[in-house]
Amino acid sequence: MELHQYHDVNQRGTVERITYFTTDEGGAPTEKYANVYLPYGYSNEKAFPVLYLIHGGGGNPDAWLDCSKIKNALDSSFAEERGAPFITVFPTFYNQAPVRTGRVDEAAERGHVLRFQQELRNDLIPAVDAAFSTQAAREARGIGGFSMGGVTTWFAFLENLDLFSVFLPLSGDCWQFGGLGGGKQTEKTVRYLYDRAVEQGFGKRDFRIFAGTGYEDIAYPNLNPQIEGMKAYPDLFEFSDDPGKGNLHYTVMENAPHMYEKVYQHIYHYLPYLF
């Protein structure tokens, strides 16, 4: 992967905060916020595509912006006209800040990201579409994320494929059948991804998947076998090394452990092909 040498640009986007109401696990109303990146030149006179970008386990809506050069990557890409400008939304799948014990509770984390699928559909996406000038169509809407955000992305493929056409799972596999299911139950996981898309009436021209991780990333042993397994179903998952062809793409970086400062570079790499 060719890395970009970042530089100062005059055309910088802005970050705003949106608040919205949803319900917690017990059904009680709760107010949440998301950070929203608006590209340079944003105006209500034009409708923009939207990428929802989810943090990793233990994070919050500020994590991507605090822990990586993602805003710089977006600013530079749009200034250099590497791709059409889009809005980026940074939400959280938690209703309360998680208590970190040093050990990941896989069942609890899986529950958070699975519950978040209904929040996306019923609360967050409507709030974003109402507050900003969006194209408000699945063809112009994508979702991605790092680590548990990658897990969230695979659940969005399963539960919200009618809402998104672009999927960007980074260093996170599908946990449909439990934690680390992409590695532990590869064939079962892959077949479920296949069957869910087909039963909803979607074919390989209806979505694109841009996955990425690193050889030194703790997610590699689980994401890699899942992607390899998906390649065995080319009638739905058409793999190509060229991001402009096929609908399944996968990049693995050298010297890239499990950290935001590495995975955001996959977004830079794929950006011209997202929308």
N, C-alpha and C positions, 0 to 999 in steps of 0.2 A: 504494500500500500504506500502510495506516495504521500508523504506528510507535507503539510502546508507551513510555510514560514510566515507567521502572522505579522502584521504591520498595522500601524495606525491608519485609520480611514476617517474621512470627514463625514461619511454617510452612516451614521449610527442609529440603530433602532432604539426603542425605549421599552421599559418594563413597567407594567401597571399591575395592580392587584384587583382581582374580582372576588366578591364574596357571594355566597349562595347558600340556600338552605337545603338540607337533605335529612334523612333519618338515620339514627344510629342502629346498632344491632338489636336494641330493644324496641325499636319503632318510635323513639322519642325524637322530636325535631332538634336539629343541631346545625349551627352555622359553621361553614368552612370557607377557606380562601384558596385561591390558585394564583400563581404569578403568570402574567401574559406578556410575551414578547411581541411587540408590534414592529415590523420592519420599517426602515427608513422610507418615507414617502407614503406611509399608511394614511388613508383617508376614507371617509364614508362614501366617497364617490366611486370606489372600486371594491369588489368583493374578493376576498383572499381565501386560499386554501388554509387548512388548520392541521397542525401536527400536535397531538397530545403526547407529552414526553414525561414518563413516570420515573420516579426515583427508586433507589434500591431499599432493601430492608433497613429499618431504623431511621430512614430519612424523612424529609418533609418537602413542601413545595419550593424551598430555597436551595435544596441540595445540589441540583445540577448547576445552578448559577454560582454557588459558593465554591464548588469543588472542581470546576473545570472551566475551560475557555469556550464553552458552548456559545455564549453571546458573541464573543469575538469571531468565532467561526461563522456564525450566521451573518453578522455584519459584513465581514470580509467577502463571503460568498455572494451576497446580494449586491455589494458594491462592485464586484468583479463580474457580475452577471453570469455566474456559474449556474444559476437556476432561477426560476420564477420565485419572487418573494412570497413567503407564507407566514402566518401567525403561528406562534408556538405557545402552547399552554402547559404549565408545570403544576399539576395538582398533587394530591396525596390520597392514597387508599386507606390511610388511617383516620379514624374518628377522634382518637386521642393519641397523644405522643406515646410511643411504645416504651415500655420499661425494659431496658437492656440488662440481661443477666449474664451475658458472655456466651450463651448457647442459644442457637436459633430454634424457636418452637415452630417446626415446620407446619404442624396442623393449624396453629393460630395464624401464621403468615398466609397460608393457603386460604384460610377463611376470609381474611381481610381482602385479598385481591379478588376473590370470587364474588364477595358481596359488592365490591366496588363496581362490578359490571352493571348492576341495576342503577347505581348512582350516576354512572356515565350516561346511561340512556335517559333516565327520568329527570335528572337535576343539572349535572354539569354541562353537558352539551347544549341543552336549551338555554342555560344561563349565558354561555359564551356566544351563542348565535344571536341572542337578544341584545347583548351589550356591544358587540363588535360587528364589523362588516365582513361577514363570512359568506362563502359560497353555499354552505349548508346543504351539502350533498355528499353521499358516500364516496363518489369519485374524487372529491377534493378534500377528503378527511383521512388522516392517518393517525396511527398510534404506535408508540415505541417506548422502550424503557430499558433500564440497566438492572441486572440481577433480579430482584423480586419484581422490578418494573418490566423485565423481560418475561417473567412468568405471567404478569398481568396482561402483557401483549398477547401471549398465546391463549389466555382465557378470553380475551376480546375476539380473537379469531373464532373461538368456539361459540361464544354467547352473543356477540355483536357484529357478526360478519355483514349484516345488512346496514351497519352504520359506517364501516371503515373499508377502504379498498387498499390501503397501504399499511404494512406491518413491519416494524423495525425492532425485533427482539435482540437485545444485546446482552450477552453473558447470562442468559436465563433460558431454561428449557421449559417444556410443558409439564405442569404438575396435575393433570387431570386425574391420574391414578396415584397421587401421593407425591411427597417431596422427591425431587430429583428423578421424576418418572421418565424423562427423556433418555436417561442412561440406564435406569434400573428396569424399566418396562418399555423398552424402545418400540418393539413391533406393535404392542397393544396401543401405545400412545400414538404412533404414526397412523395406524389404521383408524383410530378414533378421529383424529384431525381430518383424515380423508373423508370418512363417512359423514361427519357433521357438515362439511362443506357441501357434499353432494346432496344430502337429504334436504338442505335448504335451497337447492337449485342453483348453486354457484359452480362455475367452471373455471378453468385456469386463466381465462381472459378477464375474470372479474376481480382479481386481487393480485398483489405483488408482495413478496416477503423479502426483506433485506436484513439478513442476520449477520452477527459478527461476535467475535470473542478473541482471546489471545491464547497462544500455546501454553503460557504460564498461568493462565486464569483458572481459578478453582471451578469455574463453570464449564470449562472445555470438556472434561470427561463425560458430561451429561448432555450438553448441547450438541457436541460433534456427532455422537451416534444417532441422535434424533434427526439431524440434517441428512446424514448419510442414508438413514432409513427412508426419509421422504423422497430421496432421489429415485427410489425403486418404484415410485408411482408417477411416472412422467406424464400420464394423461391428465393429472391434476397439478402436480408440482413439477414444473419444467425447469430444471436447473440450468444455469448458464453462468460462466465466469464474467460475461459481459452484462453489466447491470441494465443495459438497454434492450436486452433480449431475454426471453423466458419470463418466468414469474417467481423463481426461487434463486436467491443469491446468498453467498456466504463468504465472508472474509475472515481470515485468522491472522492476527498480527504477531510478529516476533517480539520477544522481550516485553510482553504486555500482561501484567498481573491484573487482578480484579480491582479496578479502580476507575473512577469517573475520568481522571486525567488521561486515561488511555482510550476508553470506549467512545468518548465524544468524537474521536478521530474517524470512527466508522461513519458517523453522521455526516461529517465533512465529505468523506469519500462518496457516499451515496446521494448527497443532497441534489445534484443535478437531475436525478432520476425519480425523485419522490413524487413530484406533481408536474 
